Amino acid sequence: MYSKRLSICNFLLFTLVNKSQLRGCKSNAFMIDHHLKIAQELAVASKQVTATVSLLDEGATVPFISRYRKELTGSLDEVQITAIRDRIQQLRDLDKRREVILKSLTDMGKLTPELQQQIDAAETMVALEDLYLPYRPKRKTRATTAREKGLQPLADLILTQNKVDLSTEADKYIDSEKGVNSPEEALAGARDIIAETISEHAEVRAKMRDLFIEKGEFQSKVAPGKEEAGIKYKDYFDWTESVKSAPSHRILAMRRGEKEEILYLDILPPEDEAIAMLDRTFVTANNSSSDQIRLAIADGYKRLLKPSMETEARLITKKKADEEAIRVFAENARQLLLAAPLGQKRVMAIDPGFRTGCKVVCLDEQGKLLEYTAVFPHTGAGQAREAEKTIHHLFDTYKIEAIAIGNGTAGRETETFVRNLNLSGVTLVMVNESGASIYSASEVARDEFPDKDVTVRGAVSIGRRLMDPLAELVKIDPKSIGVGQYQHDVDQSKLQTSLDDTVISCVNAVGVELNTASKQILAYVSGLGPQLAQNIVEYRNQNGAFKTREQLKKVPRLGEKAFEQAAGFLRIQGSENPLEASGVHPERYALVQQMAKDSNATIRDLITDDKLRKSIPLQKYTSDKVGLPTLNDIMAELAKPGRDPREKFEAFSFTEGVNAIGDLKVGMKLPGIVTNITAFGAFVDIGVHQDGLVHLSQITNRFIKDPNEVLKVHQHVEVTVTEVDINRKRIALSMKGDEKANNSGGANRKPAPSTANNNHQNRNKREPETDMQSKLAALKARFK
C-alpha cells in the first residue's frame, strides 16, 4: 500500500517537472557555484564575488572591504558588498536545509534518484519545501484517515482514469470494522487522498502561488460595529486592490487594521481560473474516474490549496512590504545621521516647557556639561525677567556661540523669547528632539550623568545633536529617532540588521576622533564593537590621549585583526604624523613616506602642495597589493586629510508669528524642514508643533515615483499651506510652483531606486480618498 502511495506521488511529481530545469541542474546541488550565481544576479565578475566572500569569511567588515580592499573586489561599493554578504548567507542557509531534507528522506526510505535531482536543483526555500511537503510528517488528516481505512488502492485506480465500473470497485472496500459502510463512503475517502495529493504537488503549488500573486486581489472590509473606532482606516473600509501592485504602506496599513480587529482582510484569486488550471493538469479523460477527480479538485482547492496559498501570499507580500518599509527607514536614518554638524562650538541648549520651566545647559566645544539650571520665561512677567537675566549671565560667562532649542512643547515660544533678548553674534537653531527623552532615561545617559535629572540629560542631548548629530544619535536605538514607516510592524530582526548596517556605514564614512569619541560611537567603528570600545575608553582614561594609531595595539584584547579593520576609520588630530588624522590606513604609511622621499619632500609638503601631489607618477607605486584605486584614494586624503563628508551647516529659522496650527492660513508660504520621508510623501516641520504632509503628487511639478528623488531628511524647503483642519490637527502642504526654492538640498542628489507603483489596478481605478481629516490621520498615525 505504501509503495502504491509513493508511486502516485512520484507520478504526479514528475509528469509536470520542468524538463529544462532538470537538464540544467547538476547531479548534486551542493556543487552549484554560488559565486557565479551571485555574480550573474548582481552583474559583476565572479572573481569579485569570490574575493568579497573570502574577505567576509575572514572577518572583514563591509566598510573595510569597500574602503581598503578595492584591488581585490574590483572597487565594489558598500551596497554591492552588503548584497553579496546577504545573498551568500541565503544560499548557504538553503544548502543547510537541503542537507536536512535529504537526510530525512533517506532515513524514511523515500529518496529516489529523480527526487534527489529535483531537490538538488531547487533554487529557493519555497521550492525546496514544496518538494518535501508530500513526505513531511504531518498531523492526522482526512487523507491519512482514508489510508488507514485501506482506500489508497482505490485512489490509485481513480487516478489512472481508465474506464472501470467504480461502483463495483468501490464495493470491494466496504468494511464496517474500518468504518467504510457504503460505496459512496469509499469513493469519498479516495477523493480525500487525491485532494491532498494534488494540493501537495510541487509544480501545482508553484503555478497556484504565481496565480495568487499575479492576479489575486486584496479585499478589505470594516468589521461590523468598528466604523467609529477605526476611523483612521476609513480608506480601507471597502477597498480592493491588486496584490501585485499594492504599495508597501497600504499592505502594512491593511494588515495593521486587521491586527487591531478593525478590518477583515482576504486575498482573492480568480477562482475559476485556478480550478481550470487544476482541471487541465489532472483531468486526462472523460469518464466516471475523471468526474471523481473533478470533485476532488474542487474540494482540495477550497479546503486545502486556497487557504495554504493565501497564507503564502500573505507572507510573500508582507516580506516585500517589510523590505520597502525598512529601505525607507534606513534611508531616512542615514540622512538624519549624516545631517550637517555645527561643529565644535560653545553651546547653550534649552529643553523648553511652560509650567515646568525650561531646562538650560551650557556645553563646551567638546560637549562637556559646564552648568545647568532652570528658567521660567512663560509663567509671568516676574519670572520672565529672571529668566532674561539668567540667560544673559550664562551667555556672557561661557561665551556662548550657538543656542539649541528643542522643538517640542513651548519650543517656538521659547525661541521667540530668546530672539527678543538680542544676544549678539549667536546662532539660534531649533533642534528636533525626537528620541531625546528615550536617551535621557537610558543606561547610557545614566552612565554619563549619574547624578543629573532626566531633564538635564535631555537638554544636553539637544545641544550635542546640534554640534554633531551622528555622535549623539548613535546613543539611542535608531527605531526611536522618528524617521520610520511602520517600524513596529515589520520584521524586527531584519529592521535591526538594516539599521545597524546604516549606522556602521555612516560612522565609518565620517570617521571617528579617537581621543574624544564616546564608547557608543566607537562601538560602531569597523572591527570594534561594544567591548573593545569600552576597553579603548578605559585605556584612554588611564593612559591619556592616543598619540598614534599604533598605540591601539596596547588596548586589552584589541588584536591585529581588529586593528586592521578599525585603524583607518579612527582619527588623531594634532599628531606628529599628519597621516594619523587622515583616512590613510597605517598599512600604507610606508608607501606615502616613500612618495615623499622620492619627491624630496615631507608628508606635510604633500598635504599642503597641490602641485607637488599632482607631479607624483602613481603608476610607479603600483604593486600586486596596491593599485590605482588605493593610490587615488591616498591622493584624495592628502588633499583633504580627514575630510568630513557631511554638508556644511546652515542656520534655519521658522516664520516669526506662526507658532501654532491656529496661525496657519491656506495659501501661506512658509519655510520648513523635512522630518520624515515615506513612499507616499514627506512630512515637514513648519514650526507649529504638528508636521504637515506634502503628498507625493505635491512635491514637484514633474512626475516622480519616489520622494527621495528630490528630498532628504533635514532638508530646508519652502511649502505652501493648502488645507488646515484645526480640530484634527491636520495640515496639507504643497511644494509645487517654486522648484528653485526647493532645489538647494536636493538638486545634486542621485535619484533613489523607486519601488512605488502608480498602476494600482484596483477595482474602481482610484486611490483611496476620503475627507482630508481622516486621510491625514491615517497617514500620521503610522509614525506613532
N, C-alpha and C positions, 0 to 999 in steps of 0.2 A: 504493500500500500504506500509506504514511504517513497519507494523508488518511482511509483507512478506519479505521486505528487511532484517529485523533483523533475520528472520528465515534462510535466505541464509547465513548471516554472521556466525550465530551460528552453522549451519550445517557444513560449511567449517572449522570453528574453532575447532569443537570437533571431527570431523571424523578422524583427524590425530594427536590428542593430545597424548602426551607421557603418556601412562597409568601408567607406573611405577612411573613417577614423581607425578602423581595425588595421587597414593596410599601413597607415602612417605611424602607428604606435610600435614600440619595440617589444621584444618578448618580456622584458622586465621593466616596469615603470620606474624602478629606482635608478635606472641608468639614464633617465631623461636628463639632458643638460639644462639645469635650471638657469645657469648663467646665460646661455644662448636665448632661452625663452624670455628672460627679463630684458636682455639687450634688444630683442625684437619689439617687445612691448613699449620700451622707452625710446626706441630709435637711437641707440648708442651702440658702440662696438662691444663685442662680448669680452674683449680683454679689459675694457674699462670696468665692466661689471665684476669680472674675476678679481681684479686688483682691489676694487672697493670692498667686496665681500671679505677678502683676505685681511684687509686692514680692520674692518669691523670685527672680525673674528679674533683679531689680536688685541682688541680692546680699545681701538682708536675711536674717538668721538666724531660726530658729523662735522662740527665746526673745525676741528683739527684737520680732518681729511680734506675738507673743502679749501682751507686756507694754506696748508703747508705740505700737501702731497699732490699737487696739481700734475706733476710729471707722471705719477703713477696712474692717476684716474683720468688723464686727458682733460683736466680742468673742469670736471663735473662740479656743479654748484650744490648748495645745501639741499635744495628741493629734489634734485635728481638722486643725491646720495641717500636722503631720507626715504625716497621711493624704493630704492634698491634694498635698503635695510628692511623695510616693512614687507616687501614682496618676497624676499628670500625667506623671511620668517614664516610667511603664509605657506610657501611651498614646502618648507621643512615640516611644518605642522601637518600639512596634507600627507606627507610621506609617513609621518609617525602614525597617523590614523589609518593609513593604508596597511601598514605593517600589522596593526592590531586587528583589522578586519580579516586580513589574510590568515592570521594565526587562528582567529575564531572559526573561520570557515574550514580550515584544515582540521582543527580539533573536532568539529562536528561531522567531518567526512563529506562535506558538501562542495568542496572546491574542485571544480573541473578545469581543464586547461582553457576552455573557452571563457569561463567566468573569470579566471585569473587574468586573461588577456584584457577583458573588459575593465577590471579593477585597475590594472597597471596603466591603462590608457585614460582613466578618469582624471580630468584636469581641475576639477573643483570639488569642494567638500560636499556640495549638494549632489553632484553626480555620483560620488562615492557612496553616499548614504542611500541614494536611490537603488543602487545595485545591491546593497547589503540588506535592504528592507525586507525582501521576501524570506530571508533566512534569520533575521534578527529574532531572538527570543521575545515573545510577546505575551501579554495577558490573555485570558480566555476571551475568545470572540465567537460570533455566530458561526464562522467558518471552522474554527477549531472544534466546536461542539458537533458540527456536522461530520467532521472527520472522525471524531470519536464514535459516531454512530455508524461508521463504515460506509459513508457516502462518497468518498473520494473516487472510486472507480466509476460511479455514475456521472460525476462531474467530468472525468476524463472522457467518457463516452460522448457526452453532450458537446464537449469542445471539438471533437473530430468533425461534427456537423454532418455525419453520414446519415443516410436515410435509414432510420430504425423506428420501431414502434416503441416510443418512450413509455407509454402506459404499461406495456408488458415488461419492459426493462425495469421500470420503477417498482413494479410488483415484487421483484426479486429482493428488494431491500426492506420490505416491510418486516419489522421485528419489534414486537411490543416491549420486549425486555430492554431494547436500546432506545425506545421512545419514538420509533417510526411506525405510525399506525395506519398510514394510507399512502398511495402513490403520490398524492399531492404533497404530503409532508416530505417524502423522499426527494421529489423534484425541488421543493423549496430549499432543502438543505444543500442540494447540489448547486443551486443558484447562489447560495451564500458563499460557497467555496469559490465559485467562478468570480463573483463580485469582488471578493478580497484579492484574488489573484490578479484581476485586471487593475484594481486600484494600486497594487504594489508593483506594477510593471514599470521598469525604469524609463523606457522610451516614452510610454504614455504620460508618465508624470512630467517628463521634460516638456513635452508638447503642451500639456494642460497648463503647466506653470507659465509658459510663454503666452498662452491664450489669456490667462488671468491678468498678466502684466500689460500685454499689448492692447487688449480690447476690453478689459474689465473697467468698472466704474466704482468710484467711491460714492456711497449714498449715506448721507447723514440726516437724521430726523431728531427733533426735540422729543425728549421723554415727556409723557403726559404730566401736566402739572408743574413742569420745571421752566416754563416760559419766563417767569419773572426772575427767578433765582439765577437763570442762565442768560440774562440779557446780553452779556458780553459775547456770547456765542450766537447771537441772533442771526448773523450771516449764514450760519450752518444749520438753522432750524429745518430747512427743506432744501438741501444742497446736493447736487450731483456733479461729479467731475471725473474726467478720465484718469485712471490710475497712472498711466504712462506719463502724462504731462503735469500732474498736480505738483506745485512747488512745495518745497520743504516746509515753509512756515504754515501752509494750510494743512498739510498732513499732520504736523505736530499739534496744530490748534484743534483739529477734529479728534485726535487721539486724547488730548488733554480733556476735551469736553466729554468724551466717553468715560475717561477715568473718573471724572467728577460726577458721573451719572446724570449729566445734563443731556447728552446726545446718545442716540443709538447709531452705530456705525457699521456698515457692511461693505464688502467688496463683491460686486455682482458681475459675473462674466456673461457673455451671450450664451445662455444655456442651450438653446437649440443647436448652436454651432459646436458646443462641447459634446453634446450627445451624438451629433452627426459624425464628429471626428472619431469617437469611440466605435460607432457602428462601422465606419469604413475600415477601421483597424481590425476588428474582431469578427465581424459577420461576413462569412465567406460563402454562404449558401442561402437557400430559401426553403426551409423545411421546419419541422417541429423543434429540432435541436436549435436552429437559428432563432426561433421565437423565444426559447428559454434563455439564450444568450442576450437577446434584446432586453428581456425582463431583468436579467442580472446586471446589465449595463445601467439601466435606469435606476435600479436600487443602489448599485455600487457607487454611482456618481453622486446621488443625493445624500446617501448615508455615510460614505467613506471618502470619496475623492474630492468632492466640493469642499467640505469642511477642512480637509487637510490642505488643499491648495489655497484656500482663503487664509489660513494661518500662515502658510509660507509667504503668500503675497504681502500680508501684513508685515512679516519680518523683513522681507526684501525692501519694501517701501520705507519702513522705519529706519533701516540701515542707511538707505540713500538720503533720507531726510536728516538723519543724525550727522552724516558726513558733511552735508551742506551747512547745517547749523554750526557744527564745530569749525568748519572752514571760516564762516563769518566771524565767529567768536575769536578764533585765533588771529585773524587778520586785524580785527578791531583792537585786540590786546597788543599786537605788535605795534600798531600805530600809536597807541597810548603810551606804551613803554618807551618808544623812541621819540616822544614829544620833545620839543626843544627845551633844554635846561637853561635856567637863568645863569647858572654857574656859581662860583664862589663869591658870594656877596653877604654882607651882614643883613640879616632879615628879621623883621618883626612879623610874627604870624598871629592871626586873630581867628579864634573859633567863635563865631557870632552867636548871640542869643538875646532874647528880650528879657523876660523876668529873671532868668538865672544869670544874666550878665554875659559879657564877652571875655573869654579866656585869652590872655595876651602873653606871648612868649617872645623872647629875644634870642637869636641864634647867631653864633659867629660864622666865619666863612666856611668852616667845615661842618656846620650844622650842630655844633655843640650848644647845649642849653646854657644860657647865661643867667636869665632871670625870668620869672613868671609872676603874673598877678591877674586880677580880675577887675574889669571896669563895667559900669552900668550906664551906658550912654542913652538908653531908651526907657529909663524909669523915672523921668522927671528932670527938670532943669538943673536942680542942685547936683544930682548925680552926674548929669552930662558935663557940667563944669569940672567936676572932679576927674572925670574920665579924660577930658581935654588936657588937664594938667599932667595927668599920669602919662598919656601918650607922648606929649611934648618932652617930658623928662626922660622917658626911655629912649625916645628918638635921638635926643642930644647926647645922652650918656653913652650909648652904644654905637653912635654914628651909623644909624640905620640907613641902608641903601635901597631897600625894597620892602614893601609891605604885602603880605599874602593874607587874603581874607577868604574864609570858606564860603562856598556858595549855597549853604543851607539856610535854615530859618534865620531871619534878620540879616542875611548877608548883604542884600542891596542897601538896606537902611544903614548898616554899619559902614559900607563903602561910602555912602553919601556923607556920613558923619566925619569920616577920616579925610575925605577930599576937602571938606569945608575947613579943615584945620590948616590948610595951605602949607603943608610941610614941603620945604624946598629940596629939589634935586632927588626926589624919591620916586621909584617906580611902584605903582599900586596895581595889584593884579588879583582878580577873583580866581580862586582855585577850586577845581572840582574835588569835593571832599568824599566822594563815594568810597566806601571801604575804610575810611579813617576811624570810624567807631569800632570796626572789627579789629583793626590794628591796635587801638588803644586798650582793648580788653584782652589782647593776645599774650601768649607767653613771651613772645619776642619783645613786646613793649614792657612787660613786667621785668624782664631781664635788663633792659636798657634803663628803665626808670622805676626801680622797685619801690621808691618812697614817694612817687608822684601820683596824683589823682588821674583818672582816665581822661578827664577833660584837658588836662595839661598835656598828656601824651598825644591826644588828638590834635591839639594846636601845633605841637612840634611836628607832627606828621604833615600837616598842611603846609608849614613853612619849608620843610625838606622837599616836599613834592614840587614846589616852585623851583628850588635850587637844582634838584636832579630827580626828575620823575622816576627814572629807571631804578636808581639806588634805593628809593623809598618804596616803590610799588612791589618790588620783589619780596618785601617782608610780609605780604599778605597773600592769601590764596587768590590766584588770578580770577577764580569764579566770582570773587566778591568786588571786583573793580567796576562792575556796572556796564559792561560793554557786550553782553552776551545775548543770544537769541535762543530762548528755550533751554538755557543751560541746565536746568534741573530736570528736563525731560529726556535728554539724550543719554547715550551710553557713557556713564561716568568714567569708566576706565579709559575709553578712547579719548574723551574730552581731556582728562588729566594728562595723558601722553602727549596730545597735541599742544596743550598749553605749556607743558614742561619743555617741549621742543622749541616753542616760540620764545619762552623766557631765556633759555640757554642760547638760542640764536642771537637774541638782542644783546644779552650781556657780553657775549664774546665778540660781537660785531663792534661794540663800543669800546671794549677793553676796560680793565679794572685797575685802579690805582692801588697797588699792593699795600702801601703804608697807611692808608686811610679807610679802606673798604671794610664794611661790616661783614660778619661771618655769613649773613644771609645772602649777600650778593656774591661773595667768594664761593659759596656752595654751588653756584650755577656756572662757575668757570670750568671750562673743559678739563676733564680728568680729576677734578677735586671731589666735590660732594660735601655733605654736612660735617662729617668727622674731620676730614683734612682741613676744611675751612676753620673749624674750631681750633685745631692744632696750630694753624698759621697765626690766628689772632693771639693765642696764648703765648706762642714763641715771640711774637712781636711785642707783647706786653712785658715779657721777661727780659728780652734782649735788646729792645729798642728797634728803631726803623731798619728795614732791609736796605742795604747799600747796593747789592747786586742780586740778580735773579738766582745766581749760583747758590746763594745762601739758603734758598728754599730747600735744598737737599739736606739741610741740617734739621728741618722740621720733622718731628717724630712721625714715622710711618709714611712719609712722603718719598716714595722711591723713584727710580729712574723713569718708569713708565708714566707715573703721574706728572713728573717734572716735564717730560717730553710733551705731554698733552696740554699742560697748563701754561708753561713759561711764556709762550708767545703772546698770550692774551693778558698778561699781567704787566703793569707799567710801574716804573720807579722814577718819579720826577726828581730832578736835581742830582742824579747820579753822575759820577765822574765819566762814565761811559754813556754818551748820549743815546746809544742803541738801546739802553735799558728802558728808555721812555718811549720806545717805538714798538711797532708790530713786527720787527725783525726778530726771528727766532734765534735763541742763543746758538743753535747748531749752525747758524750761518754767520756768526760774528767773524770767524776767521776769514771767510770769503770777503766780507766787507773790508776788513783790515788789509787784505791783500790788494783789493782795489785801490784803497787809499795809498798803500805803499807804492804800487805801480804808478800812481799819479803824482808821487812826491808830495802828498798832502796828508792831512789828518782826517779822521772821520768827521770832525766838526766842519772841516773845509768842504767835504762832500755834501753836508747838510745845507750849508749856507751859500754855496756857489753853484748856481743852476747851470752855468756854462761848463763848469768842471764835470758835473754829473753827466751832462749830455755828451761829453767827449769820451766817456768810457766805452770801449768796444765790448759790449755784453757777450757777444759770441765767444770771445776769448775765455770767458769764465764758465762756459757750459761744460757739463760732465755727464757721466751716466746717472748721477743723482740729482743734478741741478740743471734745469733747462731754462729757456727764456721766460716761461710763465713766472717762475720764482724770482728770476733776476728782475723782471719788470715790476713785480710786487716790491722788491727791495728798493728799487729806484723811487717808486711812489712813496714808500715810507721815509726815505731820506729827504724827499722833497717836503713832506709834512709829517714829521715824527709824531706818532700817537694821535693823529688827527681824529676828531670826533665826527662820525658820520651823520650826527643829528643836525637838524636845521638850526639856524640862528634864532635865538629868542626874540620875539616881537611882542611888545606890550599890547594889551587889548582892554577895551572898556565898553560896557553896555551903554545904551542911550540913557542919559540922565532924565529922571522924572518918570521912567517906565519901569516900575519896580514890582508890579503885581498884575495879575491877569485882568483886573478891572481897568487898568490903564491902557489896555490894547484897543485899537480900533481897526476895523477892516481897511486895508489899503496902506497901513503904516509900513514904512521900510525901516528895518532895524538890523544892526549888526548882531551876529550870533556865533556860537561855537558849536561845531558838530560834536555831539557826545556819544552817538551810537549809530552804526550803520547796519542795516538789515537788508534782506533780499527785496523788501518792498518799499524801501525808502530810507530816510535818515531822520534822527531826532536831533533837534537843535536847541541849545540853551540860549534864550534871548533875555535872560535876567529877570524872569518873573516867577521863579520857583516852580515852574512847570514847563518841561520841554515841549516844543511844538513838533509836529510831524511834517516833513517835506516828503510827500509821496514820490515814488519813482518817476511818475509822469510829470512831476512839477520841479524836477531837479535842473533840467536843462531844456533848451529849445529843440535840441536834436534828440533823436532816438537813442536810448541806451538800454542795455539789458541788466546792468549791474551798477549800483551807486558808486562802487569803488573805482569805476572808470574815471570819475571826476572828483570824488570826495574822499577824505580821510578823517579819521577821528582827530579831534582837536584843531581841525581846520577852521580858520576865520572866514565867515561868509556873510553875505547880505541877503536878507529874506524879506518877503512881503507877506503881511498877515492877510489871509484870505477868508478865514472863518474863526469865530470865537464862541465858545459855549461856556459861560462863566459858571453855571450851575454844576456842570460835569467837569469843569476844568480841562477842556479840550481845545487845542489850538491847531489850526491847519495853516501851513506856510507854503510859500512858493519861492523858488529861486529863478523862475523864468523871467526873461526880459532884460536881464542885466548880466550877460555872460562875462563881461570884462571884470566886474566887481568880484566874481566868484572864481576866477581862474588862478588867482595868486597861489592858492595852496594846492591846486590840483592839475595845473596846466602841464607840468612836467612829469606827472605820474604815468607809469605804464599801465595800460588797461589791464584790469584783473580778469582772470578767466571767469566767465559767467555761466551759471547753471540755471539762471532764471529762464522760464519758458513762457513765451507770450501766447502760445497756442493752447489755451486751456481746454478746449473741446468739451466744455460742459454742455449739458443738455439744452440749456437756454441760451448758450453762446453769450454769456455775460459774466462780468466779475461780480462777486457778491457785494451788493450795495444796499446799505440801509441808511438810516439817518446818520448825520455826522457824529453825533454824540456816541452812539453805540459802536460805530466803526473805530473811532479813536480809542474808546475804552478797551475794546478787544485788543487792539494793537499794543497799547501801552501796558496792558495787564501782562503781556508776555515777558516783561522785563522786571516784574516784581518778584 
